[in-house]
Amino acid sequence: MRRIPILVSTMVACAATSIAQCNTAWAALGGLNQGVRTLLVAKNGDLIAGGDFTQAGGQPANKVARFDGTQWRAMGNGLPWAVHALAELSDGSIVGGGMFGGIWQWNGTSWSMLGSSLPYTWDICALPGGGCAIAGSFPLPDGYHAAMWNGTSWSAIGGGLNGDGLALARTQSGDLIFGGAFTNAGGVPCNFVAKWNGAQWSPFGIGLNDLVIAVCALRDGSIVVGGNFTLAGGQPAQHIARWDGSQWRPLGAGVNGSVLCITEMPDGDLLVGGDFTQAGGQPASRIARWDGAQWSALGAGTSQLVWDVAAPTREHAFVGGVFTTAGGIATDNIARIGSTCAATATAAGAGCDGLVLSAERHPWLGGELTTRCTGLPTGSVTFSILGFAPATIPLATLLPQAAPACVIHATADGISFSLALDGTSRTRIEVPRDPFLLGANCWRQDVGITFLPTGDVATASATNAIRFVLGSF
């Protein structure tokens, strides 16, 4: 995947509008008839929910369901008992675990078990190459509360943990961070949180004084954990703390009850959910935001506990739990949070020769815009165009090998290229966290070119363009 850095000074030229005050707005999401314990936003933008429910949007859906932006859909016959964890593997399949033993994989049409049965699973983390790691309650030979699937079989991770694994996250460097109800990892003293680097376990100082239920690996390399604890590294930390690489630090005054989930927003802020009514000493009903310096509530919050929060990849963030209202709006166990300054993506012009450009991540300030191009000839070179204005230029005027229907829809203010080995290419564009960029407009388009053995151009084709508006949550 090609990454394109964006300079702030350049992006300001991208037709930025005036700086606005952005607010969050809650909305109902069809409703699930019982609790939602885990949420996953798939690469295609669909929301997948798992939990205790048997109906989604009024339709039968057994413990797991998919929301396509318009309606809820069952995923086959679902899963037999409550679903506590979901992940998307590198091949696009979905895996789920919970109180039913084993990890089950959804291939788009049916569920099947991955290898042998393991008792309760509380968290799943996808790994490169198609595997996954799990944390749970399986004190069995070859299990020990932390295990890994390599594509063909399960194995314990480094001797495992001496108590339940409740939470799991993977850092950008590839380390696995486990939280739970343990005091030892592979023979190494580790109080409620531990790191596996692929070869050995290591502690985070003296750890915590009680359960770790949520783990979040931040983009800056630090680790944030939440749970039932009140001490981190021997110092006061009310239910949430950050490891900065050398020591534990509290997040202000913390919260006054259990933290059950933590997610990093595109701009680096944290959304924290659980069973609390205050954050930083101020009212915050079961969900709150930490901006690095202070806590703030998200409107009226939810009426009961929040089990999971999914950060926005496109227009919305999602909240699941056991509640009947969110932001003062009636909604059963799931809700959507939007922004009055939302990042948007709108198709602009058609592609040719079967090439299609889609947005996987919208351009939130502090995050990254990710696009995916499909339909490319194998081995073609992809030129990714970033433009600050729309255009209408027949591609044949630049490359006579292009068909008449191929059009350049954006000014070529920035260009990168990559090789499409499998007919697909992705481009990631970093978006600075700068309020002056709020409302900026940009256009993205890909051009695919194949070459003859002589080095001459054989074919040229183009995708549709996408107009993006930079937003802030």
C-alpha positions as CSV (number, residue, x, y, z in Angstrom):
1,M,0.0,0.0,0.0
2,R,1.4,3.4,-1.0
3,R,1.3,6.2,1.6
4,I,1.2,9.8,0.4
5,P,2.1,12.5,3.1
6,I,0.1,15.7,2.8
7,L,1.7,19.0,3.6
8,V,-0.4,21.4,5.6
9,S,0.5,24.4,3.5
10,T,-0.5,22.5,0.4
11,M,-3.8,21.3,1.8
12,V,-4.8,24.8,2.9
13,A,-5.0,25.5,-0.9
14,C,-7.6,22.7,-1.1
15,A,-10.5,25.2,-0.8
16,A,-10.7,25.1,3.0
17,T,-13.8,26.7,4.4
18,S,-14.1,28.6,7.7
19,I,-13.3,26.8,10.9
20,A,-16.5,25.5,12.4
21,Q,-17.5,24.3,15.8
22,C,-18.1,20.5,15.4
23,N,-20.6,18.7,17.6
24,T,-21.6,15.1,17.9
25,A,-25.1,13.9,17.2
26,W,-26.6,10.6,18.3
27,A,-28.9,8.5,16.2
28,A,-30.7,5.2,16.5
29,L,-29.6,2.3,14.4
30,G,-32.5,-0.1,14.0
31,G,-32.1,-1.7,17.4
32,L,-31.1,-5.1,18.6
33,N,-33.3,-7.0,21.1
34,Q,-30.6,-7.8,23.6
35,G,-27.1,-6.6,24.4
36,V,-24.3,-5.8,22.0
37,R,-20.9,-6.9,23.3
38,T,-18.6,-6.3,20.3
39,L,-18.5,-4.2,17.1
40,L,-16.4,-4.4,14.0
41,V,-16.3,-2.1,11.0
42,A,-15.3,-4.2,8.0
43,K,-13.0,-3.0,5.3
44,N,-16.1,-2.6,3.0
45,G,-17.6,-0.2,5.6
46,D,-20.3,-2.6,6.9
47,L,-20.8,-2.7,10.6
48,I,-20.8,-6.2,12.2
49,A,-22.3,-6.6,15.7
50,G,-22.0,-9.5,18.1
51,G,-23.7,-10.1,21.4
52,D,-26.7,-11.8,23.1
53,F,-29.4,-10.7,20.6
54,T,-31.7,-12.9,18.5
55,Q,-33.1,-10.0,16.4
56,A,-31.5,-7.1,14.5
57,G,-33.7,-4.4,13.0
58,G,-36.8,-6.5,13.8
59,Q,-35.4,-9.5,11.7
60,P,-34.1,-12.8,13.0
61,A,-30.3,-12.7,13.6
62,N,-28.7,-15.1,16.0
63,K,-26.0,-13.4,18.1
64,V,-24.3,-11.8,15.1
65,A,-25.5,-9.5,12.3
66,R,-24.3,-7.1,9.6
67,F,-25.5,-3.6,8.9
68,D,-24.8,-2.4,5.4
69,G,-25.7,1.3,6.0
70,T,-29.3,0.8,5.2
71,Q,-30.5,-2.4,6.9
72,W,-29.5,-5.2,9.2
73,R,-28.9,-8.7,7.7
74,A,-28.5,-12.1,9.3
75,M,-25.2,-13.9,8.8
76,G,-26.4,-17.4,8.0
77,N,-27.7,-19.2,11.0
78,G,-25.5,-17.1,13.3
79,L,-23.6,-18.5,16.3
80,P,-24.9,-20.7,19.1
81,W,-24.2,-18.5,22.2
82,A,-23.2,-14.9,23.1
83,V,-20.5,-13.4,20.8
84,H,-17.8,-11.4,22.7
85,A,-15.2,-10.8,20.0
86,L,-15.0,-10.2,16.2
87,A,-12.2,-9.6,13.8
88,E,-11.6,-9.4,10.0
89,L,-8.8,-11.6,8.7
90,S,-6.5,-10.6,5.9
91,D,-8.5,-12.6,3.4
92,G,-11.7,-10.6,4.3
93,S,-13.3,-13.4,6.2
94,I,-14.9,-12.6,9.6
95,V,-14.1,-14.6,12.8
96,G,-16.1,-14.6,15.9
97,G,-15.6,-16.0,19.4
98,G,-17.5,-16.0,22.7
99,M,-19.3,-18.3,25.1
100,F,-19.7,-21.2,22.7
101,G,-16.3,-22.8,22.4
102,G,-14.0,-22.4,19.4
103,I,-13.5,-19.6,16.9
104,W,-15.9,-19.6,14.0
105,Q,-15.1,-18.2,10.5
106,W,-17.6,-16.6,8.2
107,N,-16.7,-16.9,4.5
108,G,-19.5,-14.8,3.2
109,T,-22.1,-17.6,3.0
110,S,-21.6,-19.9,6.0
111,W,-19.8,-20.4,9.3
112,S,-17.2,-23.1,10.1
113,M,-14.9,-23.7,13.1
114,L,-11.2,-23.0,13.0
115,G,-9.5,-26.1,14.2
116,S,-10.3,-27.6,17.5
117,S,-12.7,-26.2,20.1
118,L,-11.4,-23.9,22.8
119,P,-13.6,-22.7,25.7
120,Y,-14.7,-19.1,26.1
121,T,-13.0,-16.4,24.0
122,W,-13.1,-12.8,25.1
123,D,-11.0,-11.0,22.5
124,I,-9.6,-11.7,19.0
125,C,-6.8,-9.9,17.1
126,A,-6.2,-10.5,13.3
127,L,-2.6,-11.1,12.3
128,P,-0.7,-10.6,9.0
129,G,-0.8,-13.6,6.8
130,G,-4.3,-14.8,7.7
131,G,-3.9,-15.9,11.3
132,C,-5.3,-14.6,14.5
133,A,-4.5,-14.4,18.2
134,I,-7.1,-14.9,21.0
135,A,-7.5,-14.2,24.7
136,G,-9.9,-16.1,26.8
137,S,-10.7,-18.7,29.4
138,F,-9.2,-22.0,28.2
139,P,-6.8,-23.4,30.9
140,L,-6.1,-26.5,28.8
141,P,-3.0,-28.0,27.4
142,D,-1.9,-26.0,24.3
143,G,-4.1,-23.1,25.4
144,Y,-3.5,-21.4,28.7
145,H,-5.7,-18.3,28.0
146,A,-3.6,-17.0,25.1
147,A,-3.4,-18.8,21.8
148,M,-2.6,-18.3,18.1
149,W,-4.0,-19.7,14.9
150,N,-1.4,-19.9,12.1
151,G,-3.9,-20.9,9.4
152,T,-3.9,-24.6,10.1
153,S,-3.6,-25.2,13.8
154,W,-3.8,-23.6,17.3
155,S,-0.8,-23.2,19.7
156,A,-0.3,-21.6,23.1
157,I,1.5,-18.3,23.1
158,G,4.8,-18.5,25.0
159,G,3.5,-20.8,27.8
160,G,0.3,-18.7,28.2
161,L,-1.1,-16.8,31.1
162,N,-2.0,-18.0,34.6
163,G,-5.5,-16.4,34.5
164,D,-8.1,-15.4,32.0
165,G,-7.2,-13.2,29.1
166,L,-9.9,-10.6,28.7
167,A,-8.4,-8.1,26.2
168,L,-6.0,-8.1,23.4
169,A,-4.4,-5.6,21.0
170,R,-1.6,-5.6,18.4
171,T,0.8,-2.7,18.2
172,Q,2.1,-1.2,14.9
173,S,5.4,-3.0,15.6
174,G,3.6,-6.4,15.8
175,D,3.7,-6.9,19.6
176,L,0.7,-8.5,21.2
177,I,-0.6,-6.8,24.4
178,F,-2.8,-9.0,26.7
179,G,-4.9,-7.7,29.6
180,G,-6.9,-9.8,32.0
181,A,-7.1,-11.6,35.3
182,F,-3.5,-12.9,35.5
183,T,-0.3,-12.2,37.4
184,N,2.1,-14.3,35.4
185,A,2.8,-14.7,31.7
186,G,5.0,-17.6,30.6
187,G,6.7,-17.7,34.0
188,V,7.3,-13.9,34.1
189,P,5.5,-11.8,36.8
190,C,3.0,-9.6,34.9
191,N,0.2,-8.0,36.9
192,F,-2.9,-8.0,34.7
193,V,-1.1,-6.8,31.5
194,A,1.7,-8.3,29.5
195,K,3.5,-8.0,26.2
196,W,4.4,-10.8,23.8
197,N,7.0,-9.8,21.2
198,G,6.9,-13.0,19.3
199,A,9.7,-14.6,21.4
200,Q,9.1,-13.8,25.0
201,W,6.8,-12.2,27.6
202,S,7.6,-8.9,29.4
203,P,5.7,-6.8,32.0
204,F,4.8,-3.2,32.0
205,G,6.5,-2.1,35.2
206,I,4.7,-3.5,38.2
207,G,1.4,-3.4,36.3
208,L,-2.0,-2.8,37.8
209,N,-3.8,-3.8,41.0
210,D,-6.9,-5.3,39.5
211,L,-8.5,-6.6,36.3
212,V,-7.7,-5.1,32.9
213,I,-10.7,-5.4,30.6
214,A,-9.8,-3.2,27.7
215,V,-6.5,-2.6,25.8
216,C,-5.8,-0.1,23.1
217,A,-2.5,0.3,21.3
218,L,-2.2,3.9,20.1
219,R,-0.6,5.0,16.9
220,D,2.1,6.9,18.8
221,G,3.3,3.6,20.3
222,S,1.8,4.1,23.8
223,I,-0.6,1.6,25.4
224,V,-3.9,2.6,27.2
225,V,-5.6,0.1,29.4
226,G,-8.9,0.2,31.3
227,G,-10.7,-2.0,33.8
228,N,-11.4,-2.3,37.5
229,F,-8.0,-1.1,38.8
230,T,-7.3,2.0,40.9
231,L,-3.5,1.8,40.8
232,A,-1.1,1.7,37.8
233,G,2.6,1.3,38.5
234,G,1.7,1.8,42.2
235,Q,0.2,5.3,41.6
236,P,-3.4,6.3,41.6
237,A,-5.2,5.8,38.3
238,Q,-8.9,5.5,38.3
239,H,-9.9,2.6,36.0
240,I,-7.8,3.9,33.0
241,A,-4.0,4.5,32.5
242,R,-1.5,5.0,29.7
243,W,1.9,3.3,29.4
244,D,4.2,5.9,27.7
245,G,7.1,3.4,27.1
246,S,8.7,3.7,30.5
247,Q,6.0,4.4,33.1
248,W,2.3,4.5,33.8
249,R,0.4,7.7,33.7
250,P,-3.2,8.4,34.8
251,L,-5.6,10.0,32.3
252,G,-6.5,13.0,34.5
253,A,-8.9,12.0,37.3
254,G,-10.0,9.0,35.3
255,V,-13.6,7.6,35.6
256,N,-15.6,6.5,38.6
257,G,-16.5,2.9,37.4
258,S,-15.3,0.0,35.2
259,V,-13.8,0.8,31.8
260,L,-14.9,-1.9,29.3
261,C,-13.7,-0.5,26.0
262,I,-11.2,2.1,24.6
263,T,-10.9,3.2,21.0
264,E,-8.6,5.7,19.3
265,M,-10.3,8.3,17.2
266,P,-8.8,9.5,13.9
267,D,-7.5,12.7,15.5
268,G,-5.8,10.7,18.4
269,D,-8.5,11.4,21.0
270,L,-9.9,8.4,22.9
271,L,-13.5,7.3,23.3
272,V,-13.9,5.3,26.5
273,G,-17.0,3.3,27.4
274,G,-18.0,1.3,30.4
275,D,-20.1,1.4,33.5
276,F,-19.3,4.9,34.9
277,T,-21.2,8.1,35.5
278,Q,-18.3,10.5,35.8
279,A,-15.1,11.3,33.8
280,G,-12.6,13.7,35.2
281,G,-15.0,14.4,38.1
282,Q,-17.7,15.7,35.7
283,P,-20.9,13.9,34.6
284,A,-20.4,11.5,31.8
285,S,-22.9,8.7,31.4
286,R,-21.1,5.5,30.4
287,I,-19.1,7.1,27.6
288,A,-16.6,9.9,27.5
289,R,-13.9,11.5,25.4
290,W,-10.3,12.1,26.4
291,D,-8.4,14.7,24.3
292,G,-5.0,14.2,25.9
293,A,-5.6,16.9,28.5
294,Q,-9.2,16.7,29.7
295,W,-12.4,14.7,29.7
296,S,-15.7,15.6,28.1
297,A,-19.1,14.0,27.9
298,L,-20.8,12.9,24.7
299,G,-24.1,14.6,25.2
300,A,-26.4,12.6,27.5
301,G,-24.4,9.4,26.9
302,T,-26.2,6.1,27.3
303,S,-28.8,5.0,29.9
304,Q,-26.8,1.8,30.8
305,L,-23.4,0.3,30.2
306,V,-21.4,0.5,27.0
307,W,-19.6,-2.7,26.0
308,D,-17.8,-1.5,22.8
309,V,-17.2,1.6,20.6
310,A,-16.0,1.4,17.0
311,A,-14.2,4.5,15.7
312,P,-15.3,5.9,12.4
313,T,-13.7,4.7,9.2
314,R,-16.3,6.5,7.1
315,E,-19.1,8.8,8.4
316,H,-19.9,7.5,11.8
317,A,-18.7,5.9,15.1
318,F,-20.8,3.2,16.6
319,V,-21.6,2.3,20.3
320,G,-22.9,-1.0,21.5
321,G,-24.0,-2.2,25.0
322,V,-27.0,-2.7,27.1
323,F,-29.0,0.5,27.0
324,T,-32.4,1.9,25.9
325,T,-31.4,5.5,25.2
326,A,-28.3,7.1,23.7
327,G,-27.9,10.9,23.6
328,G,-31.5,11.1,24.9
329,I,-32.8,9.2,21.9
330,A,-34.6,5.9,22.3
331,T,-32.5,3.1,20.8
332,D,-32.1,-0.5,21.8
333,N,-28.5,-1.5,22.6
334,I,-26.8,0.1,19.6
335,A,-26.4,3.7,18.4
336,R,-24.6,5.8,15.9
337,I,-22.6,8.9,16.6
338,G,-22.1,11.4,13.8
339,S,-20.3,14.8,13.5
340,T,-21.7,18.1,12.3
341,C,-18.4,18.4,10.5
342,A,-18.4,14.9,8.9
343,A,-15.7,13.7,6.5
344,T,-17.5,12.7,3.3
345,A,-16.8,10.9,0.0
346,T,-18.8,11.4,-3.2
347,A,-18.3,9.8,-6.5
348,A,-17.3,12.2,-9.2
349,G,-17.4,10.9,-12.8
350,A,-17.3,7.4,-14.1
351,G,-14.4,5.0,-14.7
352,C,-13.6,3.0,-17.8
353,D,-12.4,-0.6,-18.6
354,G,-13.9,-1.9,-15.4
355,L,-11.7,0.1,-13.0
356,V,-13.4,1.2,-9.8
357,L,-12.0,3.5,-7.0
358,S,-13.7,3.2,-3.6
359,A,-13.0,4.9,-0.2
360,E,-12.1,2.6,2.7
361,R,-11.4,5.4,5.2
362,H,-12.7,8.9,5.0
363,P,-10.4,11.9,5.6
364,W,-10.8,12.8,9.3
365,L,-8.3,15.4,10.6
366,G,-5.5,13.5,12.3
367,G,-6.3,10.3,10.5
368,E,-5.7,9.0,7.0
369,L,-7.7,8.6,3.8
370,T,-7.5,5.2,2.3
371,T,-8.7,4.3,-1.2
372,R,-8.9,1.0,-3.0
373,C,-8.7,0.5,-6.8
374,T,-10.0,-2.7,-8.3
375,G,-10.2,-4.1,-11.8
376,L,-6.6,-3.3,-12.7
377,P,-4.7,-5.6,-15.2
378,T,-2.3,-7.8,-13.3
379,G,1.2,-6.2,-13.3
380,S,0.0,-2.8,-14.3
381,V,1.4,0.4,-12.9
382,T,-1.1,2.6,-11.0
383,F,-0.7,6.3,-10.9
384,S,-2.7,7.8,-8.0
385,I,-3.8,11.4,-8.6
386,L,-4.5,13.9,-5.8
387,G,-6.2,17.0,-7.1
388,F,-7.4,20.2,-5.5
389,A,-10.0,20.9,-8.2
390,P,-12.2,18.8,-10.6
391,A,-11.2,18.4,-14.3
392,T,-12.5,16.9,-17.5
393,I,-9.6,15.7,-19.6
394,P,-9.9,12.8,-22.1
395,L,-7.1,10.4,-21.1
396,A,-6.4,9.8,-24.8
397,T,-5.1,13.3,-25.1
398,L,-2.3,12.3,-22.8
399,L,-2.1,8.5,-23.7
400,P,-3.5,7.6,-27.1
401,Q,-3.8,4.0,-26.0
402,A,-6.8,4.9,-23.8
403,A,-10.4,4.3,-24.8
404,P,-12.5,7.4,-25.6
405,A,-14.6,6.8,-22.4
406,C,-11.5,7.2,-20.1
407,V,-11.5,10.7,-18.5
408,I,-9.2,12.4,-16.0
409,H,-11.6,13.9,-13.5
410,A,-9.1,15.7,-11.2
411,T,-6.2,18.1,-11.5
412,A,-2.9,16.3,-11.0
413,D,-1.5,18.4,-8.1
414,G,0.1,15.3,-6.6
415,I,1.0,12.0,-8.1
416,S,2.3,8.7,-6.7
417,F,2.6,5.3,-8.3
418,S,2.5,1.6,-7.3
419,L,2.5,-1.8,-8.9
420,A,-0.8,-3.8,-9.0
421,L,0.4,-7.4,-8.7
422,D,-3.1,-8.8,-8.1
423,G,-5.3,-6.3,-9.9
424,T,-5.8,-4.3,-6.7
425,S,-4.0,-1.3,-5.3
426,R,-4.5,0.8,-2.1
427,T,-3.3,4.3,-1.3
428,R,-3.1,5.9,2.1
429,I,-3.0,9.7,2.5
430,E,-2.1,11.1,5.9
431,V,-4.4,14.0,6.9
432,P,-2.8,16.5,9.4
433,R,-4.7,17.4,12.6
434,D,-5.0,21.0,11.7
435,P,-8.3,22.9,12.2
436,F,-7.6,25.2,9.2
437,L,-8.1,22.1,6.9
438,L,-11.6,21.5,8.1
439,G,-14.0,21.5,5.1
440,A,-11.2,21.3,2.6
441,N,-12.1,19.6,-0.8
442,C,-9.9,17.2,-2.6
443,W,-10.3,14.8,-5.5
444,R,-8.7,11.3,-5.9
445,Q,-8.4,9.2,-9.0
446,D,-6.2,6.3,-10.2
447,V,-4.9,5.6,-13.7
448,G,-3.7,2.1,-14.7
449,I,-1.1,1.6,-17.4
450,T,0.4,-1.6,-18.8
451,F,3.6,-1.8,-20.8
452,L,4.9,-3.8,-23.8
453,P,8.2,-5.6,-23.4
454,T,9.7,-2.7,-25.4
455,G,8.7,-0.3,-22.6
456,D,6.0,1.3,-24.7
457,V,2.5,1.8,-23.3
458,A,0.2,-1.0,-24.2
459,T,-3.0,0.1,-22.5
460,A,-4.2,3.0,-20.3
461,S,-7.4,3.2,-18.3
462,A,-8.8,5.3,-15.4
463,T,-11.1,4.9,-12.4
464,N,-13.9,7.1,-11.4
465,A,-12.9,10.0,-9.1
466,I,-14.0,10.6,-5.5
467,R,-14.5,14.0,-4.1
468,F,-13.5,14.2,-0.4
469,V,-14.3,16.7,2.2
470,L,-12.1,16.8,5.3
471,G,-13.9,16.4,8.5
472,S,-13.4,16.5,12.3
473,F,-15.1,14.3,14.9
